[in-house]
Amino acid sequence: MSRRYFGTDGIRGLTNTAPMTAAIAMKVGQAAGKRFLRGAHKHRVVIGKDTRLSGYMMESALTAGFTSVGMDVIQVGPMPTPAVAMLTRSLRADLGVMISASHNPYHDNGIKLFGPDGYKLSDSDEAEIEAMIEGDMTLAEPQAIGRARRIDDAQGRYIHFAKATFPDHLRLDGLKIVIDCAHGAAYKVAPEALWELGAEVVPIGVAPNGFNINDGIGSTHPKALQLAVLESGADIGIALDGDADRLIVVDERGQIVDGDQIMGLITLRAAEAGTLKGGGLVATVMSNLGLERLLHANGLGLHRAGVGDRYVLEAMKAGGYNVGGEQSGHLILADHSTTGDGLVASLQVLAALVATAKPASELLRLFEPVPQLLKSVRYTGAPLDTDKVKAVIADGEARLNGHGRLLIRKSGTEPVIRVMAEGDDRLLVKAVVDEICAAVVAV
């Protein structure tokens, strides 16, 4: 079933263009509020945001929508997405909302919804909310209109939660850590948490102005972190994205470590400690074949899910796994969080760094990645349905001929087609990807 508003990760788009307008945001608040007005208790919703200029507008519109149907609103200001999920449960709220477009530029924004259990809403819940947005809305009686209030200690609550996931017997004393917060939602909480655990913290990307979120910085632009690590002589660098639900690591040599290597480390350590559930981990179709080989060599499995952390989480629940994630740096550690949490995941890496006394370059190089190339192509129309593009794809699959993988998918958050090939022959992988991308562009 096609959906008008929700994509793979909530609602997202260009600000002041449908569906990311104040008018639609208010309707989303009304519809989601009505959907979760269940039981006789006083109902409440937690609303957090990142640092985009449009966050103020969207927050006000959503607040108007929720209060108009009788739901109280708790505003927590700029906070990571996983913090909103955690606070939704901690405050016994009926709903949580994160206003963010994650790693996108400032001019985009988005709305992510969490249920009372702190998990992102199911497809069926989102479908019901969409139907309600399009229908007539019954508003609360004047005496039943909700109230809105802001809580001032939300950041401290999340810092305490994140630190509690770090082993009690360890400290970060003696480690110099560069933390890149992408001028985003974690610009206060992430450096503070690391400092409280004893690290020497070198913060970058901690001066948001409403326009600079993810602008040449953060997990999708790691060059700034690489330079900062080398210039400061740091032991490790950590880059978060705009809403801090993903991370990328840079070792002391300035080399990038992606989510696959991080997942490998966390999974192997959990298996060694006897805390791993499910006999392996859940990753996506994008994860490198080298990760799969590493796990198999250690008697562990890799279950591949569709792209998107919600699909990873669904597979984790179905199979009883407690570790999952994406190559892009979304890591879900189910023993701690209900969604991806860049800070919590980074603390598990730092705990391993302290416990083993190994340099990051050794600790985080667990396997040699199989040559893999991913390119994104903007499109209009339906190029994947054309005979010409289908023929090029079929030819690429035939040339890989069982010695590699080819994956082509539409993004759920922006109008691009992602083309990925993987195989032991690097030149062949590049040729296949380039030819498919050229065919899409030519349509």
N, C-alpha and C positions, 0 to 999 in steps of 0.2 A: 504494500500500500504506500503510495507516495505521500510525503508529508510536506506541509507548506512552511512550517516554522522550525521544527526540530531537525537537527542533523545528527551526526555521530557523537557529538559532545555538546548537547544543549542547543540553544539558539545563538547564532552568530552572524554578523554582517557589518557592513559599512554604517557607521553611525549616522542617524537622521535619514537613512534609507531603509525602507521596509525589508526585513522585519525588525530592524534595530532602531525603532523610533520610540519616543516617549509614550505616544498614544498606544502602541502595541504593548510596550512594557507594562503599562497600567492594566491592560486587558489580561496579560499573562499573570499579573499579580492577583487580579480578581478571580480568574479561572483556577489557578493553582490553589489559591486560598479556599475557594469553595470546595475544590476536590478534596482538601485535607481538613475540612471542618468536620471532624468525626468525634463523637463522644460529648459528654456534658462539661468537660473541663474548659478552662480559659485557654484559647488557642493562641499560639505564637509562632513567629517565623524569625529566623536569624538571617540577616542580610550583611554580606561582606562584599568587598570590591578590591580591585587593584588600583593602580595610580593614574589611570587614563582621565583626561579632562572630562570626558563624557560620563564618567562614573557618578558624578554628582547628579546629573540629569536623570540617569537611569535609576539611581537609588531613590530619588524623590518620586519618580513615576511608579516604581514598584511599591513603594511605601503607601502611596495613595491608593493603589489597587488593593493591596492586602487589607488596609484599615477600612476601606469602603465596604468590604464583605464581612467585617467583624473580627479580623485577626490582628492581634498585637504584633508589633514589629520591634525587634531588637537589632539596632545598627551597631556594627563592630568596626566600621571603617576599613582602611586598607589592611587586609589579612590574606594569607595564603589560602588557596582553595581547600587543602586538607584541614586547615584550621577551622574553616566554616563547617566542614563535615563533622569535626570533633566537637565543636561548640553546639551544633544542632543536637547531638546526643546528650552532651553534658548539661545543657540548659533545658532538657526535656521538651524541646520544640517539636512542632508538628511538621516543620518544613525548614529547609535551609536553602539559601540562594547565594551564589557567587556571581558577581558582575565582573566578567573578564573575557577577553578574547585570547587568553593564554599567551602564546608566543607571537601573535600577530602585531602589526604596527598600531600606534596609538589611535588611528582614525577608525579602526574596527572596535567593536565591543561584542559582548555576549552575555548570555544568562544560563547558568548551570543550576539545576535544581537537585536537591537532596531530600530524601524521605526522612522520617523520624529516626530511622536506624542509621543514618549517616551515609547510606549508599545512594548513588545516583539513581534517578527514577528509571523504572522499566519502560520498555517500548509501549506497553499497554497504558501505563499511567500518562505518558507523554501524548499518546493518541487521544485519550480522554480529555486532556487539557486543551489540545488543539481544537477538538470539537466544541468545547465550551467557549473558547475564544471567539469562534464564529457565531455562536448562538446568543440569545438574549440572556442578560445577567440580572439576577435578583440581588439587590443590594441590602445591606443590613438596615434595620430600623435605627433612627437617630441615636437612641440610647445604647445601641449595641455596636456602634462604630468602634474600631480598634484604636489603641493608643500606640505611639511610637516613642522609644527611648533609646539612648545611646549608652553602652557600657564602656567604661574607661579602662578596665583591667583585662580586656580580651587578649591583648598581646602577651601579658604575663602568664595568663592561663595556658596559652599555646606553648610558650617557651618551657614552662614546667612540664607539659605533656611530652614535648619533643625530648627534653633531657632525660625523662624517665625511661626512654627506650635505649639509652646508652648504659652499658654495664656499670653497676655501682662501684666496682673495684678498680675502674679505669679512670684516668684523667687525660686531658690533652696538653698537659704541661710540657713545654719544650718543643711543641709543634708550631711552626709558622704556617698559617693557612690563609690563602687568598680566597675571599668569598665574593662572588659576582652576583648581585641581586637584580640585575637587568633593569634597574630603576623601577622595580616592580613591587609586588605586594609584600615581599619578605625583607624589604630594605631595612627594617628595624629589627625584626625578630631573629633573623638568621645570624647576623654578626653578634647579637647579644647572647644567643644561646651558646655559640662557640666560645665566646669570651668567658661566660660563666663556667664552662667546663675546663677552663685553664689555658686555652690556646692563645697564641699571639696572632691577632686577627688583622689582616690587611683587607679592608673592605673597598670594593669598587661597585659602581652601579647603584649607589645609595643616595642619589640626589634627584629624585623624581620631580618633574615640573609639569606633568600632565601630557607632555608631548614626546618625551624621550624614552618611554618604556620600550625595551627590546631594540632600541635604535643603535645598531652596531655593537651590541653588548648582550650578555646573557648566554643561555645554553645553545641558542641557535646562531650565535656570533661569537665563538670562543676565542677569536684572535686576541681580544683585549685581555682575557684571562691568561692566555699563554704568555703574553708580554709581561704582565704583572707578576706572574710566577717567576719568570727568569730574572726580571729586574730586581725583585725583592729577595731572591734566593729562598723562596718558600719551599716547604716540604711537599705541598700539594695545593691544588686549586680546585674550587668547586663553583660551578656556574648553574644558577637556577634560571627558570624562564619567568615570564611576567607574573604568573600566578603561583609559581613555586611548586608546581606538582610534578616537575621533572628536573633532572640534573644531568650535567656532563662533568666529568672530572678531567683535570690536567695533571700529569705527574710532574715530578721535580725537574724533569728535562724539558718541560714544555710540550709534551706529546699528549694528544687528546685520547681519552679513554671513553668509549661509548657505553651505552646501556647493556650491551651483550656481555662485555667483560665484567661489568659491575654485577650483573645478575649471576654470572658464573661464580664470582667470588662469594657472594652472599649465599648462594645455594650450596656450594661445597663446604663452607664453614658451618652452615646449619646442619648439613648431613653429618659432619664430623662431630658436632655437639649433640646430635640426636634429637634435634628440634625440627627437622625438615618433615613436612607432611606431603603426602601424595606421591612420594618416590621420585621427585624431580621438580620441575618448574613449568609454568605456563608462559610462553612467549608468543610472538605473532609470526605470521608468514614472512615478515621482513627480517627476522633474526638470522644471523649468519650461520651457515652450515658448520663453521668451526666450533660454535657454541654447542651444537648438537653432538658433534664428535667428542668434545671435552666431557660432556655429561655421560655419554654412553661409555666412555673409557673408565668412568668412575662408578659404573653400575646404576646410573640415574637416567631418567627419561626427560624428553622435551615434548610437551604437548603444544601444538601450534593453534592459535586462535586467530580470528579476524583482526584487522588493524583497528585499534581503538581500545583504550584502557577498560571501557565498560565490557567489551567482549572478552578481554583477558580475565576480568573479574568474574564474569559469568562462568567461564571455563574453570576457574579456580574453585568456585563454589560447587560446581557439579562434580569435580574430581577430588575434592578435599585437599587441594593444594594451599600452602600458605606463602608461597613466593611466586611472583609473576611480574611481567613487565614488558616493556618495548625497547627496541634498540635505540629509540630516540631519547630514552632516559626516564620515561614513566615507569616507576617501580612501585608495585603494590606489595606491601609486607603485611599480610592479613592478621598477623599476631598483634600488630600495632595500629593499623589504619584501615579505613574502609575505602580509601581511594589512593591514588598516587601521591607521594609525599617526598619532595626533593630533599628537604632538610633531614627527615628521619632516615631516608636511605643513605644520605651522606654520612650520618653518624655511625651507621653500620660499617661503612668503609673505613672511617677514622678509627673505629674500635679495632678493626683488623690491623690497621697500620700500627697502632700502639701495641697491640698484643703480640704481633710477630716481629716488631722492630725492623721490618724490611722496608726498603725504599719503595715509594709508590710505583716506580717504573718496573720493579720486580713483582710486587704484590698484585698488580693489576694487568699483567700480561700473561694470562693463563692459557691462551691458545693463539695460533696464527690464523687470522681471518682468511677465509676463502675469498678470492677476488670478487667484489660485489660493486655494482654501480647502480645508483638511483638517480633518476632525473625527473623533474616535474615540468609539464608542458601545459600552458593555459589553453583553453579550448572554448569554442562556441558550438552550438548545435550538438550533434551526436556522432563524433568521429569514429568511435569504436564500433558503430553499426554499419560503417561503410565497407564495401567489398575490398577496396584498396587497402585500408588499414588492417582488415582481417587477414588479407593475404600476406602482408608483411609480418604480422604476428605469427602466423602459421609457419612462415619460412624461418623465423627466429627460433621457434620451438624445435623445428626439424634440425637446425644447425647445432643447437645445444645437445639434442639427441640423447637425452638421459644422463648427460655429464654435467648438468647444471640445472638451474631453476629460472623460470621466467614468471614474473608477477606483474600484472597490469591492473590498476584500479583507479577509480575516481576518488578524489578527496571528498570527505564528508563535510569539510569546513570551508572550502574555497573552490573556485572553478578551475581546477587543474587535474590532469591525469598523471599519475605517478607510474613510471616505468622502471622496473627493477629486474636486473639479471645477475646471476651468480654462477660461478663455475671456476674450475681450475685454470682455464685458458683466459687470461686477462684481456688479450686483444679481441678474442671472439666475444666476450661479454660486452666490451665497449662497442663493437660493431653492431651487435644486435640492438642494444639500447638506442644508439644514435639513429639507426635506420627506422626504428619504430617511432621515435620522437619526431623525426623529419616527416614521416608519413602523416602523423597527427596534425602537425603544423600546416601541411600542404592542403588539408581538407578545407 
